[in-house]
Amino acid sequence: MTAGLEIRRATEEDAAAIALAHVDSIRTLGPSYYPPETVDAWAEGLTPSLYTRAMQQGEAFFVAIGEIDGEQVVLGFSTHRVDDRLDGLAVYVRGRASRQGIGTSLLREAEQHARSSGATTIHIQASLAGVEFWRADGFEEIERVDAPLRSGGSIPCVSMRKQLA
């Protein structure tokens, strides 16, 4: 893991930095799995207000802060939310920070929050870019789906589930 890494609960003041990390993750990791038009549609509409609104509605965000090119930035983030009474998680990490254990550390924070909120099972829709990450952490595939995007299109994903011990 990156030296000097800080992981903490995000605040609304982090929303712009979360948006930048989210778009970076999609644009750097997504092209290996999706065509350019899908990557563009996936990244569309990821504005700070999206994250601020989610926090105000009770979604928990966690950020990993570290250094890139001498600047402290959000390297990645995770979330825990309840949708239709199902606990869900998300994890995104900037391309330059991937495969350094940051995503796993962020996942642990979100899982801990889910457990402390009473969750016994986590359900996710994994992008094709993240399937192996989730599978390595014990998530099992339920089915392949086309998940709707904010832009109005859809993206091929894998519905996955994990029982929390």
QUIWOZI-V357736 format. One line per field, one symbol per residue. ss: DSSP state (H for helix, E for strand, L for the rest). psi: psi as a letter, one per 30 degrees, with the letter a starting at -180 (. if undefined). burial: # if it has 16 or more other C-alpha atoms within 10 Angstrom, else .. A space follows every 10 residues. Layout:
BEGIN
ss->???
psi->???
burial->???
END
This chain:
BEGIN
ss->LLLLLEEEEL LHHHHHHHHH HHHHHHHHHH HHLLLHHHHH HHHLLLLHHH HHHHHHLLLE EEEEEEEELL EEEEEEEEEE EEELLEEEEE EEELHHHLLL LHHHHHHHHH HHHHHHLLLL EEEEEEELLL HHHHHHLLLE EEEEEEEELL LLLEEEEEEE EEELL
psi->lkkgkkklkl lfffeeeeee eeeeeefeee ffflleeeee eefkgilefe eeeeefgfkk kkkjkakkhg kkljfllllk ljkhgkkllk kkkkefglhg feeeeeeeee eeeeefggkf kkkljklfff eeeeefggkk kelkljkklf ffalkkljkl kkkk.
burial->......#..# .#.####### #######.## ...#...### ###..###.. ##.##...## ######.... ..######## ##....#### #####.##.. .######.## #.###...#. ########## #.##....## #......... ....###### ##...
END
